[in-house]
């Protein structure tokens, strides 16, 4: 198993549990302004992890696909996406 496969598993969920949806919403709001994203744009969230930013982007009305290598993190992302608005894919960037 490679270092990045080991680093982004269950331990990641513990180490980064302090990162929450409110923080992601603020970050995404700034990103939308900086990039001047058109409404309803298609967004690819590469290395989406637990999906915080993907979910915030969907909340802002974007068509989001989240991609991550870690099945553990994608499982958490899918659980957080109660309305199944995001297309979650497992893959290596």
PDB file with one MODEL, atoms N, CA, C and O in Angstrom:
MODEL        1
ATOM      1  N   UNK A   1       0.853  -1.186   0.000  1.00  0.00           N
ATOM      2  CA  UNK A   1       0.000   0.000   0.000  1.00  0.00           C
ATOM      3  C   UNK A   1       0.897   1.246   0.000  1.00  0.00           C
ATOM      4  O   UNK A   1       1.871   1.320   0.749  1.00  0.00           O
ATOM      5  N   UNK A   2       0.560   2.206  -0.836  1.00  0.00           N
ATOM      6  CA  UNK A   2       1.358   3.432  -0.939  1.00  0.00           C
ATOM      7  C   UNK A   2       1.038   4.396   0.200  1.00  0.00           C
ATOM      8  O   UNK A   2       0.023   4.248   0.880  1.00  0.00           O
ATOM      9  N   UNK A   3       1.906   5.378   0.402  1.00  0.00           N
ATOM     10  CA  UNK A   3       1.748   6.329   1.515  1.00  0.00           C
ATOM     11  C   UNK A   3       0.424   7.072   1.426  1.00  0.00           C
ATOM     12  O   UNK A   3      -0.227   7.299   2.445  1.00  0.00           O
ATOM     13  N   UNK A   4       0.018   7.454   0.218  1.00  0.00           N
ATOM     14  CA  UNK A   4      -1.211   8.242   0.095  1.00  0.00           C
ATOM     15  C   UNK A   4      -2.450   7.400   0.318  1.00  0.00           C
ATOM     16  O   UNK A   4      -3.482   7.924   0.738  1.00  0.00           O
ATOM     17  N   UNK A   5      -2.372   6.108   0.048  1.00  0.00           N
ATOM     18  CA  UNK A   5      -3.502   5.239   0.359  1.00  0.00           C
ATOM     19  C   UNK A   5      -3.634   5.050   1.874  1.00  0.00           C
ATOM     20  O   UNK A   5      -4.743   4.945   2.396  1.00  0.00           O
ATOM     21  N   UNK A   6      -2.514   5.008   2.565  1.00  0.00           N
ATOM     22  CA  UNK A   6      -2.521   4.883   4.020  1.00  0.00           C
ATOM     23  C   UNK A   6      -2.943   6.186   4.695  1.00  0.00           C
ATOM     24  O   UNK A   6      -3.624   6.166   5.720  1.00  0.00           O
ATOM     25  N   UNK A   7      -2.540   7.310   4.123  1.00  0.00           N
ATOM     26  CA  UNK A   7      -2.758   8.619   4.760  1.00  0.00           C
ATOM     27  C   UNK A   7      -4.202   9.094   4.712  1.00  0.00           C
ATOM     28  O   UNK A   7      -4.606   9.898   5.552  1.00  0.00           O
ATOM     29  N   UNK A   8      -4.979   8.627   3.770  1.00  0.00           N
ATOM     30  CA  UNK A   8      -6.330   9.143   3.589  1.00  0.00           C
ATOM     31  C   UNK A   8      -7.387   8.077   3.892  1.00  0.00           C
ATOM     32  O   UNK A   8      -8.275   7.802   3.085  1.00  0.00           O
ATOM     33  N   UNK A   9      -7.257   7.497   5.068  1.00  0.00           N
ATOM     34  CA  UNK A   9      -8.202   6.483   5.514  1.00  0.00           C
ATOM     35  C   UNK A   9      -8.899   6.928   6.782  1.00  0.00           C
ATOM     36  O   UNK A   9      -9.217   8.106   6.946  1.00  0.00           O
ATOM     37  N   UNK A  10      -9.134   5.994   7.669  1.00  0.00           N
ATOM     38  CA  UNK A  10      -9.856   6.253   8.911  1.00  0.00           C
ATOM     39  C   UNK A  10      -9.138   7.303   9.768  1.00  0.00           C
ATOM     40  O   UNK A  10      -9.785   8.143  10.394  1.00  0.00           O
ATOM     41  N   UNK A  11      -7.800   7.255   9.795  1.00  0.00           N
ATOM     42  CA  UNK A  11      -7.047   8.237  10.588  1.00  0.00           C
ATOM     43  C   UNK A  11      -7.310   9.668  10.118  1.00  0.00           C
ATOM     44  O   UNK A  11      -7.360  10.591  10.931  1.00  0.00           O
ATOM     45  N   UNK A  12      -7.476   9.847   8.819  1.00  0.00           N
ATOM     46  CA  UNK A  12      -7.758  11.167   8.260  1.00  0.00           C
ATOM     47  C   UNK A  12      -9.042  11.742   8.847  1.00  0.00           C
ATOM     48  O   UNK A  12      -9.123  12.933   9.147  1.00  0.00           O
ATOM     49  N   UNK A  13     -10.038  10.884   9.005  1.00  0.00           N
ATOM     50  CA  UNK A  13     -11.317  11.322   9.574  1.00  0.00           C
ATOM     51  C   UNK A  13     -11.137  11.858  10.990  1.00  0.00           C
ATOM     52  O   UNK A  13     -11.821  12.798  11.393  1.00  0.00           O
ATOM     53  N   UNK A  14     -10.228  11.268  11.735  1.00  0.00           N
ATOM     54  CA  UNK A  14      -9.966  11.707  13.104  1.00  0.00           C
ATOM     55  C   UNK A  14      -9.152  12.990  13.132  1.00  0.00           C
ATOM     56  O   UNK A  14      -9.486  13.925  13.861  1.00  0.00           O
ATOM     57  N   UNK A  15      -8.096  13.039  12.350  1.00  0.00           N
ATOM     58  CA  UNK A  15      -7.194  14.191  12.349  1.00  0.00           C
ATOM     59  C   UNK A  15      -7.904  15.461  11.882  1.00  0.00           C
ATOM     60  O   UNK A  15      -7.637  16.544  12.404  1.00  0.00           O
ATOM     61  N   UNK A  16      -8.800  15.339  10.909  1.00  0.00           N
ATOM     62  CA  UNK A  16      -9.441  16.518  10.321  1.00  0.00           C
ATOM     63  C   UNK A  16     -10.912  16.677  10.701  1.00  0.00           C
ATOM     64  O   UNK A  16     -11.672  17.328   9.984  1.00  0.00           O
ATOM     65  N   UNK A  17     -11.312  16.088  11.820  1.00  0.00           N
ATOM     66  CA  UNK A  17     -12.718  16.198  12.222  1.00  0.00           C
ATOM     67  C   UNK A  17     -13.120  17.624  12.580  1.00  0.00           C
ATOM     68  O   UNK A  17     -14.310  17.933  12.633  1.00  0.00           O
ATOM     69  N   UNK A  18     -12.144  18.496  12.826  1.00  0.00           N
ATOM     70  CA  UNK A  18     -12.440  19.892  13.157  1.00  0.00           C
ATOM     71  C   UNK A  18     -12.879  20.707  11.935  1.00  0.00           C
ATOM     72  O   UNK A  18     -13.423  21.800  12.088  1.00  0.00           O
ATOM     73  N   UNK A  19     -12.654  20.198  10.758  1.00  0.00           N
ATOM     74  CA  UNK A  19     -13.087  20.895   9.544  1.00  0.00           C
ATOM     75  C   UNK A  19     -14.566  20.588   9.330  1.00  0.00           C
ATOM     76  O   UNK A  19     -14.968  19.426   9.267  1.00  0.00           O
ATOM     77  N   UNK A  20     -15.364  21.641   9.218  1.00  0.00           N
ATOM     78  CA  UNK A  20     -16.806  21.423   9.173  1.00  0.00           C
ATOM     79  C   UNK A  20     -17.456  22.086   7.969  1.00  0.00           C
ATOM     80  O   UNK A  20     -16.793  22.741   7.164  1.00  0.00           O
ATOM     81  N   UNK A  21     -18.752  21.904   7.866  1.00  0.00           N
ATOM     82  CA  UNK A  21     -19.528  22.414   6.729  1.00  0.00           C
ATOM     83  C   UNK A  21     -19.528  23.939   6.674  1.00  0.00           C
ATOM     84  O   UNK A  21     -19.510  24.516   5.586  1.00  0.00           O
ATOM     85  N   UNK A  22     -19.548  24.593   7.826  1.00  0.00           N
ATOM     86  CA  UNK A  22     -19.552  26.068   7.838  1.00  0.00           C
ATOM     87  C   UNK A  22     -18.250  26.625   7.277  1.00  0.00           C
ATOM     88  O   UNK A  22     -18.261  27.593   6.517  1.00  0.00           O
ATOM     89  N   UNK A  23     -17.144  26.021   7.645  1.00  0.00           N
ATOM     90  CA  UNK A  23     -15.850  26.443   7.108  1.00  0.00           C
ATOM     91  C   UNK A  23     -15.831  26.244   5.591  1.00  0.00           C
ATOM     92  O   UNK A  23     -15.390  27.121   4.848  1.00  0.00           O
ATOM     93  N   UNK A  24     -16.308  25.095   5.146  1.00  0.00           N
ATOM     94  CA  UNK A  24     -16.337  24.811   3.709  1.00  0.00           C
ATOM     95  C   UNK A  24     -17.226  25.804   2.967  1.00  0.00           C
ATOM     96  O   UNK A  24     -16.883  26.246   1.870  1.00  0.00           O
ATOM     97  N   UNK A  25     -18.369  26.158   3.562  1.00  0.00           N
ATOM     98  CA  UNK A  25     -19.281  27.111   2.921  1.00  0.00           C
ATOM     99  C   UNK A  25     -18.605  28.469   2.729  1.00  0.00           C
ATOM    100  O   UNK A  25     -18.748  29.094   1.678  1.00  0.00           O
ATOM    101  N   UNK A  26     -17.870  28.924   3.746  1.00  0.00           N
ATOM    102  CA  UNK A  26     -17.147  30.196   3.627  1.00  0.00           C
ATOM    103  C   UNK A  26     -16.080  30.116   2.528  1.00  0.00           C
ATOM    104  O   UNK A  26     -15.950  31.026   1.710  1.00  0.00           O
ATOM    105  N   UNK A  27     -15.327  29.024   2.521  1.00  0.00           N
ATOM    106  CA  UNK A  27     -14.273  28.857   1.521  1.00  0.00           C
ATOM    107  C   UNK A  27     -14.852  28.804   0.107  1.00  0.00           C
ATOM    108  O   UNK A  27     -14.313  29.418  -0.814  1.00  0.00           O
ATOM    109  N   UNK A  28     -15.940  28.076  -0.056  1.00  0.00           N
ATOM    110  CA  UNK A  28     -16.578  27.960  -1.368  1.00  0.00           C
ATOM    111  C   UNK A  28     -17.141  29.310  -1.807  1.00  0.00           C
ATOM    112  O   UNK A  28     -17.042  29.666  -2.982  1.00  0.00           O
ATOM    113  N   UNK A  29     -17.725  30.058  -0.889  1.00  0.00           N
ATOM    114  CA  UNK A  29     -18.233  31.386  -1.227  1.00  0.00           C
ATOM    115  C   UNK A  29     -17.136  32.282  -1.779  1.00  0.00           C
ATOM    116  O   UNK A  29     -17.341  32.984  -2.769  1.00  0.00           O
ATOM    117  N   UNK A  30     -15.973  32.258  -1.142  1.00  0.00           N
ATOM    118  CA  UNK A  30     -14.827  33.041  -1.633  1.00  0.00           C
ATOM    119  C   UNK A  30     -14.364  32.527  -2.999  1.00  0.00           C
ATOM    120  O   UNK A  30     -14.056  33.316  -3.893  1.00  0.00           O
ATOM    121  N   UNK A  31     -14.318  31.221  -3.153  1.00  0.00           N
ATOM    122  CA  UNK A  31     -13.882  30.613  -4.404  1.00  0.00           C
ATOM    123  C   UNK A  31     -14.812  31.012  -5.557  1.00  0.00           C
ATOM    124  O   UNK A  31     -14.345  31.308  -6.657  1.00  0.00           O
ATOM    125  N   UNK A  32     -16.092  31.019  -5.310  1.00  0.00           N
ATOM    126  CA  UNK A  32     -17.061  31.401  -6.342  1.00  0.00           C
ATOM    127  C   UNK A  32     -16.804  32.838  -6.800  1.00  0.00           C
ATOM    128  O   UNK A  32     -16.837  33.133  -7.994  1.00  0.00           O
ATOM    129  N   UNK A  33     -16.550  33.721  -5.840  1.00  0.00           N
ATOM    130  CA  UNK A  33     -16.250  35.119  -6.173  1.00  0.00           C
ATOM    131  C   UNK A  33     -14.943  35.240  -6.943  1.00  0.00           C
ATOM    132  O   UNK A  33     -14.897  35.892  -7.986  1.00  0.00           O
ATOM    133  N   UNK A  34     -13.883  34.620  -6.440  1.00  0.00           N
ATOM    134  CA  UNK A  34     -12.560  34.731  -7.078  1.00  0.00           C
ATOM    135  C   UNK A  34     -12.567  34.216  -8.500  1.00  0.00           C
ATOM    136  O   UNK A  34     -11.977  34.820  -9.395  1.00  0.00           O
ATOM    137  N   UNK A  35     -13.245  33.085  -8.703  1.00  0.00           N
ATOM    138  CA  UNK A  35     -13.250  32.458 -10.024  1.00  0.00           C
ATOM    139  C   UNK A  35     -14.363  32.964 -10.924  1.00  0.00           C
ATOM    140  O   UNK A  35     -14.402  32.647 -12.113  1.00  0.00           O
ATOM    141  N   UNK A  36     -15.268  33.752 -10.356  1.00  0.00           N
ATOM    142  CA  UNK A  36     -16.420  34.273 -11.091  1.00  0.00           C
ATOM    143  C   UNK A  36     -17.162  33.137 -11.801  1.00  0.00           C
ATOM    144  O   UNK A  36     -17.423  33.188 -13.003  1.00  0.00           O
ATOM    145  N   UNK A  37     -17.488  32.115 -11.015  1.00  0.00           N
ATOM    146  CA  UNK A  37     -18.155  30.937 -11.568  1.00  0.00           C
ATOM    147  C   UNK A  37     -19.579  31.269 -12.005  1.00  0.00           C
ATOM    148  O   UNK A  37     -20.336  31.878 -11.249  1.00  0.00           O
ATOM    149  N   UNK A  38     -19.940  30.875 -13.212  1.00  0.00           N
ATOM    150  CA  UNK A  38     -21.320  31.097 -13.660  1.00  0.00           C
ATOM    151  C   UNK A  38     -22.268  30.161 -12.905  1.00  0.00           C
ATOM    152  O   UNK A  38     -21.893  29.047 -12.540  1.00  0.00           O
ATOM    153  N   UNK A  39     -23.482  30.620 -12.679  1.00  0.00           N
ATOM    154  CA  UNK A  39     -24.451  29.797 -11.954  1.00  0.00           C
ATOM    155  C   UNK A  39     -24.692  28.487 -12.698  1.00  0.00           C
ATOM    156  O   UNK A  39     -24.693  28.444 -13.928  1.00  0.00           O
ATOM    157  N   UNK A  40     -24.890  27.442 -11.940  1.00  0.00           N
ATOM    158  CA  UNK A  40     -25.174  26.098 -12.440  1.00  0.00           C
ATOM    159  C   UNK A  40     -24.023  25.501 -13.264  1.00  0.00           C
ATOM    160  O   UNK A  40     -24.246  24.581 -14.051  1.00  0.00           O
ATOM    161  N   UNK A  41     -22.808  26.011 -13.092  1.00  0.00           N
ATOM    162  CA  UNK A  41     -21.650  25.460 -13.806  1.00  0.00           C
ATOM    163  C   UNK A  41     -21.400  24.027 -13.349  1.00  0.00           C
ATOM    164  O   UNK A  41     -21.793  23.635 -12.250  1.00  0.00           O
ATOM    165  N   UNK A  42     -20.749  23.261 -14.199  1.00  0.00           N
ATOM    166  CA  UNK A  42     -20.329  21.908 -13.845  1.00  0.00           C
ATOM    167  C   UNK A  42     -18.974  22.015 -13.153  1.00  0.00           C
ATOM    168  O   UNK A  42     -18.046  22.638 -13.669  1.00  0.00           O
ATOM    169  N   UNK A  43     -18.876  21.394 -11.969  1.00  0.00           N
ATOM    170  CA  UNK A  43     -17.666  21.489 -11.161  1.00  0.00           C
ATOM    171  C   UNK A  43     -17.124  20.089 -10.907  1.00  0.00           C
ATOM    172  O   UNK A  43     -17.872  19.188 -10.527  1.00  0.00           O
ATOM    173  N   UNK A  44     -15.829  19.910 -11.117  1.00  0.00           N
ATOM    174  CA  UNK A  44     -15.142  18.677 -10.762  1.00  0.00           C
ATOM    175  C   UNK A  44     -14.324  18.966  -9.507  1.00  0.00           C
ATOM    176  O   UNK A  44     -13.388  19.765  -9.534  1.00  0.00           O
ATOM    177  N   UNK A  45     -14.685  18.310  -8.411  1.00  0.00           N
ATOM    178  CA  UNK A  45     -13.946  18.447  -7.158  1.00  0.00           C
ATOM    179  C   UNK A  45     -13.003  17.252  -7.068  1.00  0.00           C
ATOM    180  O   UNK A  45     -13.372  16.174  -6.604  1.00  0.00           O
ATOM    181  N   UNK A  46     -11.781  17.479  -7.527  1.00  0.00           N
ATOM    182  CA  UNK A  46     -10.772  16.435  -7.552  1.00  0.00           C
ATOM    183  C   UNK A  46     -10.137  16.321  -6.178  1.00  0.00           C
ATOM    184  O   UNK A  46      -9.791  17.329  -5.563  1.00  0.00           O
ATOM    185  N   UNK A  47      -9.985  15.111  -5.704  1.00  0.00           N
ATOM    186  CA  UNK A  47      -9.506  14.846  -4.335  1.00  0.00           C
ATOM    187  C   UNK A  47     -10.501  15.423  -3.337  1.00  0.00           C
ATOM    188  O   UNK A  47     -10.129  16.171  -2.432  1.00  0.00           O
ATOM    189  N   UNK A  48     -11.753  15.070  -3.511  1.00  0.00           N
ATOM    190  CA  UNK A  48     -12.849  15.669  -2.747  1.00  0.00           C
ATOM    191  C   UNK A  48     -12.912  15.214  -1.295  1.00  0.00           C
ATOM    192  O   UNK A  48     -13.606  15.833  -0.488  1.00  0.00           O
ATOM    193  N   UNK A  49     -12.210  14.160  -0.954  1.00  0.00           N
ATOM    194  CA  UNK A  49     -12.190  13.703   0.432  1.00  0.00           C
ATOM    195  C   UNK A  49     -13.576  13.399   0.963  1.00  0.00           C
ATOM    196  O   UNK A  49     -14.338  12.649   0.353  1.00  0.00           O
ATOM    197  N   UNK A  50     -13.894  13.988   2.106  1.00  0.00           N
ATOM    198  CA  UNK A  50     -15.180  13.761   2.772  1.00  0.00           C
ATOM    199  C   UNK A  50     -16.324  14.534   2.125  1.00  0.00           C
ATOM    200  O   UNK A  50     -17.473  14.403   2.545  1.00  0.00           O
ATOM    201  N   UNK A  51     -16.025  15.334   1.114  1.00  0.00           N
ATOM    202  CA  UNK A  51     -17.071  15.985   0.334  1.00  0.00           C
ATOM    203  C   UNK A  51     -17.571  17.319   0.846  1.00  0.00           C
ATOM    204  O   UNK A  51     -18.581  17.819   0.353  1.00  0.00           O
ATOM    205  N   UNK A  52     -16.895  17.916   1.825  1.00  0.00           N
ATOM    206  CA  UNK A  52     -17.386  19.181   2.382  1.00  0.00           C
ATOM    207  C   UNK A  52     -17.552  20.258   1.311  1.00  0.00           C
ATOM    208  O   UNK A  52     -18.583  20.928   1.250  1.00  0.00           O
ATOM    209  N   UNK A  53     -16.541  20.419   0.476  1.00  0.00           N
ATOM    210  CA  UNK A  53     -16.615  21.461  -0.560  1.00  0.00           C
ATOM    211  C   UNK A  53     -17.594  21.077  -1.663  1.00  0.00           C
ATOM    212  O   UNK A  53     -18.310  21.934  -2.181  1.00  0.00           O
ATOM    213  N   UNK A  54     -17.630  19.804  -2.026  1.00  0.00           N
ATOM    214  CA  UNK A  54     -18.594  19.351  -3.045  1.00  0.00           C
ATOM    215  C   UNK A  54     -20.019  19.661  -2.608  1.00  0.00           C
ATOM    216  O   UNK A  54     -20.822  20.171  -3.389  1.00  0.00           O
ATOM    217  N   UNK A  55     -20.323  19.348  -1.361  1.00  0.00           N
ATOM    218  CA  UNK A  55     -21.680  19.585  -0.841  1.00  0.00           C
ATOM    219  C   UNK A  55     -21.991  21.073  -0.805  1.00  0.00           C
ATOM    220  O   UNK A  55     -23.100  21.481  -1.152  1.00  0.00           O
ATOM    221  N   UNK A  56     -21.035  21.884  -0.393  1.00  0.00           N
ATOM    222  CA  UNK A  56     -21.253  23.338  -0.395  1.00  0.00           C
ATOM    223  C   UNK A  56     -21.473  23.855  -1.807  1.00  0.00           C
ATOM    224  O   UNK A  56     -22.338  24.701  -2.033  1.00  0.00           O
ATOM    225  N   UNK A  57     -20.703  23.355  -2.752  1.00  0.00           N
ATOM    226  CA  UNK A  57     -20.893  23.763  -4.149  1.00  0.00           C
ATOM    227  C   UNK A  57     -22.292  23.388  -4.641  1.00  0.00           C
ATOM    228  O   UNK A  57     -22.945  24.177  -5.325  1.00  0.00           O
ATOM    229  N   UNK A  58     -22.745  22.195  -4.295  1.00  0.00           N
ATOM    230  CA  UNK A  58     -24.108  21.782  -4.668  1.00  0.00           C
ATOM    231  C   UNK A  58     -25.140  22.678  -3.992  1.00  0.00           C
ATOM    232  O   UNK A  58     -26.161  23.008  -4.596  1.00  0.00           O
ATOM    233  N   UNK A  59     -24.886  23.074  -2.748  1.00  0.00           N
ATOM    234  CA  UNK A  59     -25.799  23.989  -2.044  1.00  0.00           C
ATOM    235  C   UNK A  59     -25.917  25.325  -2.768  1.00  0.00           C
ATOM    236  O   UNK A  59     -26.967  25.967  -2.734  1.00  0.00           O
ATOM    237  N   UNK A  60     -24.832  25.739  -3.424  1.00  0.00           N
ATOM    238  CA  UNK A  60     -24.840  26.993  -4.193  1.00  0.00           C
ATOM    239  C   UNK A  60     -25.437  26.800  -5.592  1.00  0.00           C
ATOM    240  O   UNK A  60     -25.516  27.755  -6.365  1.00  0.00           O
ATOM    241  N   UNK A  61     -25.857  25.573  -5.921  1.00  0.00           N
ATOM    242  CA  UNK A  61     -26.543  25.330  -7.189  1.00  0.00           C
ATOM    243  C   UNK A  61     -25.680  24.791  -8.309  1.00  0.00           C
ATOM    244  O   UNK A  61     -26.130  24.744  -9.454  1.00  0.00           O
ATOM    245  N   UNK A  62     -24.464  24.385  -8.022  1.00  0.00           N
ATOM    246  CA  UNK A  62     -23.592  23.863  -9.065  1.00  0.00           C
ATOM    247  C   UNK A  62     -23.831  22.367  -9.280  1.00  0.00           C
ATOM    248  O   UNK A  62     -24.303  21.663  -8.387  1.00  0.00           O
ATOM    249  N   UNK A  63     -23.498  21.902 -10.473  1.00  0.00           N
ATOM    250  CA  UNK A  63     -23.580  20.493 -10.852  1.00  0.00           C
ATOM    251  C   UNK A  63     -22.211  19.885 -10.536  1.00  0.00           C
ATOM    252  O   UNK A  63     -21.240  20.146 -11.246  1.00  0.00           O
ATOM    253  N   UNK A  64     -22.129  19.078  -9.479  1.00  0.00           N
ATOM    254  CA  UNK A  64     -20.843  18.672  -8.920  1.00  0.00           C
ATOM    255  C   UNK A  64     -20.581  17.177  -9.088  1.00  0.00           C
ATOM    256  O   UNK A  64     -21.456  16.335  -8.883  1.00  0.00           O
ATOM    257  N   UNK A  65     -19.346  16.887  -9.466  1.00  0.00           N
ATOM    258  CA  UNK A  65     -18.813  15.531  -9.432  1.00  0.00           C
ATOM    259  C   UNK A  65     -17.620  15.545  -8.492  1.00  0.00           C
ATOM    260  O   UNK A  65     -16.702  16.350  -8.650  1.00  0.00           O
ATOM    261  N   UNK A  66     -17.641  14.650  -7.516  1.00  0.00           N
ATOM    262  CA  UNK A  66     -16.539  14.537  -6.566  1.00  0.00           C
ATOM    263  C   UNK A  66     -15.760  13.262  -6.833  1.00  0.00           C
ATOM    264  O   UNK A  66     -16.344  12.184  -6.947  1.00  0.00           O
ATOM    265  N   UNK A  67     -14.435  13.383  -6.932  1.00  0.00           N
ATOM    266  CA  UNK A  67     -13.569  12.243  -7.204  1.00  0.00           C
ATOM    267  C   UNK A  67     -12.524  12.127  -6.109  1.00  0.00           C
ATOM    268  O   UNK A  67     -11.884  13.113  -5.746  1.00  0.00           O
ATOM    269  N   UNK A  68     -12.351  10.919  -5.583  1.00  0.00           N
ATOM    270  CA  UNK A  68     -11.307  10.681  -4.597  1.00  0.00           C
ATOM    271  C   UNK A  68     -10.855   9.233  -4.709  1.00  0.00           C
ATOM    272  O   UNK A  68     -11.618   8.366  -5.136  1.00  0.00           O
ATOM    273  N   UNK A  69      -9.621   8.980  -4.324  1.00  0.00           N
ATOM    274  CA  UNK A  69      -9.072   7.633  -4.343  1.00  0.00           C
ATOM    275  C   UNK A  69      -9.558   6.810  -3.154  1.00  0.00           C
ATOM    276  O   UNK A  69      -9.714   5.593  -3.253  1.00  0.00           O
ATOM    277  N   UNK A  70      -9.794   7.482  -2.035  1.00  0.00           N
ATOM    278  CA  UNK A  70     -10.121   6.788  -0.790  1.00  0.00           C
ATOM    279  C   UNK A  70     -11.597   6.398  -0.710  1.00  0.00           C
ATOM    280  O   UNK A  70     -12.477   7.258  -0.674  1.00  0.00           O
ATOM    281  N   UNK A  71     -11.851   5.102  -0.684  1.00  0.00           N
ATOM    282  CA  UNK A  71     -13.230   4.629  -0.541  1.00  0.00           C
ATOM    283  C   UNK A  71     -13.778   5.007   0.837  1.00  0.00           C
ATOM    284  O   UNK A  71     -14.975   5.256   0.980  1.00  0.00           O
ATOM    285  N   UNK A  72     -12.917   5.050   1.838  1.00  0.00           N
ATOM    286  CA  UNK A  72     -13.340   5.435   3.188  1.00  0.00           C
ATOM    287  C   UNK A  72     -13.867   6.871   3.190  1.00  0.00           C
ATOM    288  O   UNK A  72     -14.931   7.140   3.748  1.00  0.00           O
ATOM    289  N   UNK A  73     -13.134   7.782   2.576  1.00  0.00           N
ATOM    290  CA  UNK A  73     -13.569   9.180   2.527  1.00  0.00           C
ATOM    291  C   UNK A  73     -14.793   9.345   1.639  1.00  0.00           C
ATOM    292  O   UNK A  73     -15.673  10.147   1.952  1.00  0.00           O
ATOM    293  N   UNK A  74     -14.868   8.607   0.540  1.00  0.00           N
ATOM    294  CA  UNK A  74     -16.049   8.686  -0.327  1.00  0.00           C
ATOM    295  C   UNK A  74     -17.296   8.158   0.365  1.00  0.00           C
ATOM    296  O   UNK A  74     -18.392   8.677   0.157  1.00  0.00           O
ATOM    297  N   UNK A  75     -17.132   7.134   1.184  1.00  0.00           N
ATOM    298  CA  UNK A  75     -18.272   6.626   1.951  1.00  0.00           C
ATOM    299  C   UNK A  75     -18.807   7.710   2.867  1.00  0.00           C
ATOM    300  O   UNK A  75     -20.019   7.898   2.967  1.00  0.00           O
ATOM    301  N   UNK A  76     -17.917   8.419   3.532  1.00  0.00           N
ATOM    302  CA  UNK A  76     -18.317   9.534   4.408  1.00  0.00           C
ATOM    303  C   UNK A  76     -18.995  10.635   3.578  1.00  0.00           C
ATOM    304  O   UNK A  76     -20.000  11.203   4.005  1.00  0.00           O
ATOM    305  N   UNK A  77     -18.452  10.929   2.409  1.00  0.00           N
ATOM    306  CA  UNK A  77     -19.044  11.950   1.536  1.00  0.00           C
ATOM    307  C   UNK A  77     -20.458  11.557   1.125  1.00  0.00           C
ATOM    308  O   UNK A  77     -21.374  12.377   1.177  1.00  0.00           O
ATOM    309  N   UNK A  78     -20.631  10.317   0.721  1.00  0.00           N
ATOM    310  CA  UNK A  78     -21.966   9.846   0.315  1.00  0.00           C
ATOM    311  C   UNK A  78     -22.959   9.924   1.469  1.00  0.00           C
ATOM    312  O   UNK A  78     -24.119  10.283   1.272  1.00  0.00           O
ATOM    313  N   UNK A  79     -22.503   9.588   2.668  1.00  0.00           N
ATOM    314  CA  UNK A  79     -23.368   9.675   3.849  1.00  0.00           C
ATOM    315  C   UNK A  79     -23.778  11.123   4.133  1.00  0.00           C
ATOM    316  O   UNK A  79     -24.891  11.377   4.594  1.00  0.00           O
ATOM    317  N   UNK A  80     -22.886  12.059   3.860  1.00  0.00           N
ATOM    318  CA  UNK A  80     -23.166  13.477   4.115  1.00  0.00           C
ATOM    319  C   UNK A  80     -24.052  14.098   3.043  1.00  0.00           C
ATOM    320  O   UNK A  80     -24.656  15.147   3.265  1.00  0.00           O
ATOM    321  N   UNK A  81     -24.131  13.463   1.897  1.00  0.00           N
ATOM    322  CA  UNK A  81     -24.929  13.947   0.767  1.00  0.00           C
ATOM    323  C   UNK A  81     -26.308  13.299   0.813  1.00  0.00           C
ATOM    324  O   UNK A  81     -26.646  12.465  -0.027  1.00  0.00           O
ATOM    325  N   UNK A  82     -27.090  13.691   1.797  1.00  0.00           N
ATOM    326  CA  UNK A  82     -28.389  13.058   2.064  1.00  0.00           C
ATOM    327  C   UNK A  82     -29.322  13.067   0.853  1.00  0.00           C
ATOM    328  O   UNK A  82     -30.115  12.142   0.676  1.00  0.00           O
ATOM    329  N   UNK A  83     -29.234  14.096   0.027  1.00  0.00           N
ATOM    330  CA  UNK A  83     -30.132  14.208  -1.125  1.00  0.00           C
ATOM    331  C   UNK A  83     -29.547  13.595  -2.401  1.00  0.00           C
ATOM    332  O   UNK A  83     -30.165  13.656  -3.464  1.00  0.00           O
ATOM    333  N   UNK A  84     -28.355  13.008  -2.289  1.00  0.00           N
ATOM    334  CA  UNK A  84     -27.683  12.362  -3.433  1.00  0.00           C
ATOM    335  C   UNK A  84     -27.607  13.282  -4.650  1.00  0.00           C
ATOM    336  O   UNK A  84     -27.937  12.884  -5.767  1.00  0.00           O
ATOM    337  N   UNK A  85     -27.170  14.511  -4.413  1.00  0.00           N
ATOM    338  CA  UNK A  85     -27.088  15.495  -5.501  1.00  0.00           C
ATOM    339  C   UNK A  85     -25.767  15.425  -6.265  1.00  0.00           C
ATOM    340  O   UNK A  85     -25.650  15.971  -7.362  1.00  0.00           O
ATOM    341  N   UNK A  86     -24.785  14.758  -5.687  1.00  0.00           N
ATOM    342  CA  UNK A  86     -23.429  14.786  -6.243  1.00  0.00           C
ATOM    343  C   UNK A  86     -23.092  13.417  -6.817  1.00  0.00           C
ATOM    344  O   UNK A  86     -23.440  12.382  -6.249  1.00  0.00           O
ATOM    345  N   UNK A  87     -22.413  13.435  -7.946  1.00  0.00           N
ATOM    346  CA  UNK A  87     -21.934  12.214  -8.561  1.00  0.00           C
ATOM    347  C   UNK A  87     -20.560  11.896  -7.950  1.00  0.00           C
ATOM    348  O   UNK A  87     -19.571  12.561  -8.258  1.00  0.00           O
ATOM    349  N   UNK A  88     -20.507  10.878  -7.086  1.00  0.00           N
ATOM    350  CA  UNK A  88     -19.275  10.503  -6.380  1.00  0.00           C
ATOM    351  C   UNK A  88     -18.584   9.384  -7.158  1.00  0.00           C
ATOM    352  O   UNK A  88     -19.203   8.369  -7.478  1.00  0.00           O
ATOM    353  N   UNK A  89     -17.301   9.573  -7.458  1.00  0.00           N
ATOM    354  CA  UNK A  89     -16.540   8.576  -8.204  1.00  0.00           C
ATOM    355  C   UNK A  89     -15.241   8.269  -7.471  1.00  0.00           C
ATOM    356  O   UNK A  89     -14.587   9.166  -6.939  1.00  0.00           O
ATOM    357  N   UNK A  90     -14.878   6.992  -7.451  1.00  0.00           N
ATOM    358  CA  UNK A  90     -13.584   6.612  -6.897  1.00  0.00           C
ATOM    359  C   UNK A  90     -12.589   6.542  -8.031  1.00  0.00           C
ATOM    360  O   UNK A  90     -12.825   5.875  -9.039  1.00  0.00           O
ATOM    361  N   UNK A  91     -11.465   7.240  -7.861  1.00  0.00           N
ATOM    362  CA  UNK A  91     -10.428   7.224  -8.883  1.00  0.00           C
ATOM    363  C   UNK A  91      -9.198   7.968  -8.431  1.00  0.00           C
ATOM    364  O   UNK A  91      -9.239   8.763  -7.492  1.00  0.00           O
ATOM    365  N   UNK A  92      -8.114   7.705  -9.105  1.00  0.00           N
ATOM    366  CA  UNK A  92      -6.822   8.341  -8.823  1.00  0.00           C
ATOM    367  C   UNK A  92      -6.665   9.544  -9.746  1.00  0.00           C
ATOM    368  O   UNK A  92      -6.817   9.427 -10.962  1.00  0.00           O
ATOM    369  N   UNK A  93      -6.363  10.689  -9.168  1.00  0.00           N
ATOM    370  CA  UNK A  93      -6.236  11.883 -10.002  1.00  0.00           C
ATOM    371  C   UNK A  93      -5.116  11.751 -10.988  1.00  0.00           C
ATOM    372  O   UNK A  93      -4.870  12.669 -11.770  1.00  0.00           O
TER     373      UNK A  93
ENDMDL
END
